[in-house]
């Protein structure tokens, strides 16, 4: 949608004022839309569940581990799982950007590539997850190529997270003999996070002229039928 240019708005404002004056009322024209910018806010959601599974240890559960591991080592392929529950967004807010942030366990350098993938199933829990009951890992959502010593990595998941709900991601690495080891929620405050940037539009209110019932909305249309 295009908005009236300032010069056009000024011309129309003068016309509205003239007509309102002829009708015995006064009108206040709202400022240009650009003056009423929306607001931006950040919401951080901690993982409700996080764990990983191991191809070499399919019956093991790692929900109590302080790490989320992805990659391969000695023929053992490991896949991490993280789950987030997004509460209802503030009225009128939309998700402008969503990122999954994982903090590296400093005991292990990162491999050259790490990915997050979409996981449709959300009923799994970290307490019960094993290689035998792990949900299927789907299409790649984002891949990063971090420095080995990077303190954290962030993945853009805006295409997946658009509203309130529960979201699950698989963490993988194409490395054949290296693993990514990230801090889990059990480690403390540096566990997996879903970081949402929310946009909330500024409220638009018609302007009422004191002593009359005449209002002029953002499209410069008076309500008192003087045009």
C-alpha positions in Angstrom: 0.0 0.0 0.0 1.3 3.5 -0.9 0.9 6.5 1.4 0.2 10.1 0.3 3.4 12.1 -0.2 4.0 15.0 2.3 3.2 17.7 -0.3 0.0 15.9 -1.3 -1.0 15.5 2.4 -0.4 19.2 3.0 -2.6 20.2 0.0 -5.4 17.9 1.2 -5.0 19.2 4.8 -5.6 22.7 3.6 -8.6 21.7 1.6 -10.1 19.8 4.6 -9.5 22.7 6.8 -11.2 25.1 4.4 -14.3 22.9 4.0 -14.6 22.4 7.7 -14.3 26.1 8.3 -17.1 26.7 5.8 -19.2 24.2 7.6 -18.7 25.9 10.9 -16.4 23.2 12.4 -12.7 22.9 12.8 -10.7 19.8 12.0 -7.3 18.4 13.1 -5.5 16.3 10.5 -3.3 13.5 11.9 0.4 13.6 11.1 1.9 11.5 8.3 1.9 7.7 8.9 5.7 7.8 9.1 5.4 9.7 12.4 3.6 6.8 14.0 6.2 4.0 13.7 5.6 0.7 15.3 7.7 -0.7 18.2 10.1 -3.6 18.3 10.7 -6.0 21.2 12.7 -9.2 21.9 11.4 -12.3 23.6 13.7 -15.1 24.7 12.2 -18.6 25.1 14.3 -21.2 26.9 14.1 -24.8 25.6 11.4 -26.8 27.5 13.2 -30.1 26.4 16.7 -30.8 25.0 18.6 -34.0 24.5 20.4 -36.0 21.8 20.4 -39.6 20.4 23.2 -41.9 19.5 23.3 -44.5 16.7 25.7 -46.6 18.6 23.7 -46.4 21.8 20.1 -46.6 20.6 18.5 -47.4 24.0 20.4 -44.7 25.9 18.7 -41.5 27.0 20.6 -38.3 27.4 17.9 -36.0 28.7 19.9 -35.4 31.9 23.1 -34.6 30.1 24.5 -31.1 30.3 25.2 -31.2 26.5 23.3 -31.4 23.2 25.5 -33.2 20.8 25.5 -33.4 17.0 27.9 -35.0 14.5 29.8 -38.2 14.3 32.7 -39.8 16.2 34.2 -43.2 15.8 31.2 -44.3 13.7 28.6 -43.1 16.3 26.2 -40.6 14.6 24.6 -38.2 17.1 21.6 -35.9 16.5 20.5 -33.2 19.0 16.8 -32.3 19.7 15.5 -29.0 21.1 11.9 -28.0 21.8 10.4 -24.6 22.5 6.9 -23.5 23.5 6.0 -20.0 22.4 3.2 -18.4 24.5 0.5 -16.2 23.0 2.0 -13.1 21.5 0.9 -9.6 22.6 -2.1 -8.3 20.8 -1.3 -7.0 17.3 2.3 -8.3 17.4 3.9 -10.4 14.6 7.2 -12.3 14.5 9.6 -10.3 12.4 12.5 -12.7 13.1 13.1 -15.9 14.9 16.5 -17.4 15.8 17.6 -20.6 17.6 20.8 -19.8 19.6 23.0 -22.6 20.9 26.0 -21.9 23.1 29.1 -24.0 22.6 30.4 -26.2 25.4 34.0 -24.9 25.6 35.4 -28.3 26.1 34.9 -29.1 22.4 35.7 -27.1 19.2 32.9 -26.8 16.7 32.9 -28.7 13.4 32.9 -26.7 10.1 29.2 -27.0 9.6 26.1 -27.3 11.8 22.5 -27.4 10.8 19.0 -27.2 12.4 16.2 -29.2 10.7 12.5 -29.1 11.1 10.9 -31.8 13.3 7.2 -32.2 13.0 6.6 -34.3 16.2 6.4 -32.3 19.4 5.2 -34.9 21.9 8.7 -36.3 22.8 10.3 -35.4 26.1 13.9 -35.3 27.1 13.3 -37.8 29.9 12.1 -40.5 27.4 13.9 -39.8 24.2 16.2 -42.5 22.8 17.5 -43.5 19.4 14.7 -46.0 19.1 11.8 -43.6 19.6 13.3 -40.4 18.3 11.1 -38.4 15.9 12.1 -38.2 12.2 14.3 -35.2 11.3 13.0 -33.4 8.3 14.2 -30.7 5.9 17.0 -28.3 6.7 15.9 -25.0 8.0 19.3 -23.3 8.4 23.0 -24.1 8.2 26.0 -22.2 9.7 29.7 -22.6 9.2 31.1 -21.4 12.5 34.6 -20.8 13.6 35.9 -23.7 15.8 36.1 -21.4 18.8 32.8 -19.6 18.4 31.1 -19.0 21.7 27.6 -19.6 20.2 25.8 -20.1 16.9 22.5 -18.7 15.8 20.1 -20.2 13.2 17.5 -18.2 11.3 14.2 -20.1 11.8 11.8 -17.3 10.8 10.3 -19.4 8.1 9.1 -21.9 10.7 8.2 -19.8 13.8 5.4 -17.4 13.0 3.0 -17.6 15.9 2.4 -19.1 19.3 2.9 -22.9 19.5 5.4 -25.7 20.2 8.4 -26.1 17.9 11.0 -28.8 17.7 14.3 -28.8 15.8 16.9 -31.4 15.1 20.5 -30.3 15.4 22.8 -32.1 12.9 26.3 -31.9 11.5 27.6 -33.3 8.2 31.0 -33.9 9.9 32.2 -37.5 9.7 34.6 -37.5 12.6 33.8 -34.4 14.7 31.0 -33.3 17.0 29.3 -30.1 18.0 28.7 -30.1 21.7 26.3 -27.4 22.9 25.3 -26.5 26.5 21.9 -27.9 27.5 19.4 -26.4 29.9 20.9 -28.6 32.6 24.1 -26.6 32.2 22.5 -23.4 33.4 21.7 -20.1 31.8 23.4 -20.8 28.5 21.0 -23.5 27.3 19.2 -23.4 24.0 17.1 -20.3 23.3 14.6 -19.3 20.8 14.9 -15.5 20.3 11.9 -13.7 18.8 11.9 -10.2 17.5 8.4 -8.9 17.6 6.9 -6.0 15.7 3.9 -4.1 17.0 2.3 -1.4 14.9 1.6 1.9 16.4 -2.1 2.4 17.2 -4.0 4.6 14.7 -6.8 6.7 16.2 -9.0 9.2 14.5 -8.6 12.8 15.8 -11.7 14.3 17.3 -12.0 18.1 17.3 -13.2 19.4 20.6 -16.8 20.6 20.6 -17.7 18.8 17.4 -18.3 15.3 16.2 -16.0 15.7 13.3 -13.0 13.4 13.0 -10.4 13.1 10.3 -8.8 9.6 9.9 -5.4 8.6 8.6 -6.7 8.7 5.0 -7.7 12.4 5.5 -11.4 11.6 5.3 -13.6 13.8 7.6 -16.5 12.1 9.3 -18.7 15.2 9.4 -19.7 15.0 5.7 -18.2 18.3 4.7 -16.5 17.0 1.6 
